[in-house]
Amino acid sequence: MNKITERIETFTDLEGIKHKSALHPNEWTFVTLAKKEKVSSTKSGCPIYTFRFSFPHETDQLGSFSGQYIAIQAKINNKIVKRFYSPTSTPSDHGFVEILVKVNLESTGMSGYLSKMEIGEKIKMMGPVDGFIYKPGNFKQMVLLSAGVGLSPMILFQVLLIFPMKYHVSLFFENS
Ligand SMILES: Cc1cc2nc3c(=O)[nH]c(=O)nc-3n(C[C@H](O)[C@H](O)[C@H](O)COP(=O)(O)OP(=O)(O)OC[C@H]3O[C@@H](n4cnc5c(N)ncnc54)[C@H](O)[C@@H]3O)c2cc1C
């Protein structure tokens, strides 16, 4: 069984600055559901929610880079279920992480579980788990391909475009 921790690690960002990291890549941390909002639904009627989870300390940051993702684990119907999600909040946000989740209508797993969580409930989170690291300024042009909730990491790239640099971005998106 994985050890649960509230231990605070540090991570170094792309500019070499050290930050406190709320999560650990190999150990679970309890985070608290702070906000749950239905933002849309798919053509087939699956609701799409934004979930905001608070870290144990409000000054902590996610500790991962855009392009990486996190894992969430819960005990559902006596089974340990672990799923991966792409943060839609920015790595520099303090005290919380947000994810965008399509709730499968028949879900017996995590998306259904998340949609039934009450504000204030805790769940285990770990990260960064994997992914690639996008470095702002590396590219002048970007082509983003996504489908369904694969849009989630693209939203984060959109946020990064706030940086005072000029990019040419093409986004191809399909949702059913
Ligand atoms: C890198 C990565 C990033 C992701 N990011 C997002 C995101 O930002 N937003 C989002 O909505 N979804 C994301 N997903 C998908 C997400 O991890 C879940 O698969 C999704 O929420 C459905 O989970 P569920 O347990 O509700 O599935 P259910 O509808 O309950 O699952 C139906 C069946 O499929 C199986 N199943 C479903 N998902 C998985 C899985 N991941 N691994 C093994 N078996 C599975 C279940 O065991 C079950 O038998 C991401 C997946 C990956 C790999």
The ligand as an SDF file (V2000), in Angstrom:
LIG
                    3D

 53 58  0  0  0  0  0  0  0  0999 V2000
   -2.6310   10.7620  -19.1480 C   0  0  0  0  0  0  0  0  0  0  0  0
   -4.1390   10.8030  -18.9560 C   0  0  0  0  0  0  0  0  0  0  0  0
   -4.7330   12.0320  -18.7050 C   0  0  0  0  0  0  0  0  0  0  0  0
   -6.1380   12.0750  -18.5580 C   0  0  0  0  0  0  0  0  0  0  0  0
   -6.7100   13.2940  -18.3250 N   0  0  0  0  0  0  0  0  0  0  0  0
   -8.0440   13.3650  -18.1980 C   0  0  0  0  0  0  0  0  0  0  0  0
   -8.6790   14.6330  -17.9440 C   0  0  0  0  0  0  0  0  0  0  0  0
   -8.0280   15.6680  -17.8210 O   0  0  0  0  0  0  0  0  0  0  0  0
  -10.0470   14.6390  -17.8330 N   0  0  0  0  0  0  0  0  0  0  0  0
  -10.8170   13.4880  -17.9600 C   0  0  0  0  0  0  0  0  0  0  0  0
  -12.0530   13.5740  -17.8510 O   0  0  0  0  0  0  0  0  0  0  0  0
  -10.2280   12.2820  -18.1670 N   0  0  0  0  0  0  0  0  0  0  0  0
   -8.8820   12.1950  -18.2770 C   0  0  0  0  0  0  0  0  0  0  0  0
   -8.2960   10.9740  -18.4710 N   0  0  0  0  0  0  0  0  0  0  0  0
   -9.1560    9.7720  -18.4250 C   0  0  0  0  0  0  0  0  0  0  0  0
   -9.3760    9.3630  -16.9360 C   0  0  0  0  0  0  0  0  0  0  0  0
   -8.1420    8.8830  -16.3920 O   0  0  0  0  0  0  0  0  0  0  0  0
  -10.4090    8.2470  -16.7430 C   0  0  0  0  0  0  0  0  0  0  0  0
  -10.1130    7.1730  -17.6030 O   0  0  0  0  0  0  0  0  0  0  0  0
  -11.8360    8.7270  -16.9610 C   0  0  0  0  0  0  0  0  0  0  0  0
  -12.1800    9.7520  -16.0120 O   0  0  0  0  0  0  0  0  0  0  0  0
  -12.8450    7.5760  -16.8260 C   0  0  0  0  0  0  0  0  0  0  0  0
  -12.6450    6.9650  -15.5890 O   0  0  0  0  0  0  0  0  0  0  0  0
  -13.8360    6.1670  -14.8390 P   0  0  0  0  0  0  0  0  0  0  0  0
  -13.1490    5.4300  -13.7230 O   0  0  0  0  0  0  0  0  0  0  0  0
  -14.9780    7.0430  -14.4790 O   0  0  0  0  0  0  0  0  0  0  0  0
  -14.2730    5.1700  -15.9640 O   0  0  0  0  0  0  0  0  0  0  0  0
  -15.5830    4.2630  -16.0700 P   0  0  0  0  0  0  0  0  0  0  0  0
  -16.5680    4.9230  -16.9810 O   0  0  0  0  0  0  0  0  0  0  0  0
  -16.0650    3.8540  -14.7320 O   0  0  0  0  0  0  0  0  0  0  0  0
  -14.8720    3.0580  -16.8060 O   0  0  0  0  0  0  0  0  0  0  0  0
  -15.4650    2.1350  -17.6370 C   0  0  0  0  0  0  0  0  0  0  0  0
  -14.4810    0.9800  -17.7730 C   0  0  0  0  0  0  0  0  0  0  0  0
  -13.2130    1.4250  -18.3220 O   0  0  0  0  0  0  0  0  0  0  0  0
  -12.1500    1.1260  -17.4320 C   0  0  0  0  0  0  0  0  0  0  0  0
  -11.2690    2.3100  -17.3730 N   0  0  0  0  0  0  0  0  0  0  0  0
  -11.6470    3.5910  -17.5480 C   0  0  0  0  0  0  0  0  0  0  0  0
  -10.5900    4.4130  -17.4520 N   0  0  0  0  0  0  0  0  0  0  0  0
   -9.5100    3.6370  -17.2250 C   0  0  0  0  0  0  0  0  0  0  0  0
   -8.1280    3.9050  -17.0300 C   0  0  0  0  0  0  0  0  0  0  0  0
   -7.6490    5.1690  -17.1050 N   0  0  0  0  0  0  0  0  0  0  0  0
   -7.3040    2.8600  -16.7840 N   0  0  0  0  0  0  0  0  0  0  0  0
   -7.8010    1.5860  -16.7300 C   0  0  0  0  0  0  0  0  0  0  0  0
   -9.0930    1.2610  -16.9190 N   0  0  0  0  0  0  0  0  0  0  0  0
   -9.9500    2.2790  -17.1620 C   0  0  0  0  0  0  0  0  0  0  0  0
  -12.7680    0.8550  -16.0800 C   0  0  0  0  0  0  0  0  0  0  0  0
  -12.0310   -0.1080  -15.3320 O   0  0  0  0  0  0  0  0  0  0  0  0
  -14.1550    0.3160  -16.4420 C   0  0  0  0  0  0  0  0  0  0  0  0
  -14.1120   -1.0740  -16.6480 O   0  0  0  0  0  0  0  0  0  0  0  0
   -6.9230   10.8950  -18.6380 C   0  0  0  0  0  0  0  0  0  0  0  0
   -6.2900    9.6640  -18.8650 C   0  0  0  0  0  0  0  0  0  0  0  0
   -4.9200    9.6150  -19.0310 C   0  0  0  0  0  0  0  0  0  0  0  0
   -4.2770    8.2710  -19.2850 C   0  0  0  0  0  0  0  0  0  0  0  0
  1  2  1  0
  2  3  1  0
  2 52  2  0
  3  4  2  0
  4  5  1  0
  4 50  1  0
  5  6  2  0
  6  7  1  0
  6 13  1  0
  7  8  2  0
  7  9  1  0
  9 10  1  0
 10 11  2  0
 10 12  1  0
 12 13  2  0
 13 14  1  0
 14 15  1  0
 14 50  1  0
 15 16  1  0
 16 17  1  0
 16 18  1  0
 18 19  1  0
 18 20  1  0
 20 21  1  0
 20 22  1  0
 22 23  1  0
 23 24  1  0
 24 25  2  0
 24 26  1  0
 24 27  1  0
 27 28  1  0
 28 29  2  0
 28 30  1  0
 28 31  1  0
 31 32  1  0
 32 33  1  0
 33 34  1  0
 33 48  1  0
 34 35  1  0
 35 36  1  0
 35 46  1  0
 36 37  1  0
 36 45  1  0
 37 38  2  0
 38 39  1  0
 39 40  1  0
 39 45  2  0
 40 41  1  0
 40 42  2  0
 42 43  1  0
 43 44  2  0
 44 45  1  0
 46 47  1  0
 46 48  1  0
 48 49  1  0
 50 51  2  0
 51 52  1  0
 52 53  1  0
M  END
$$$$
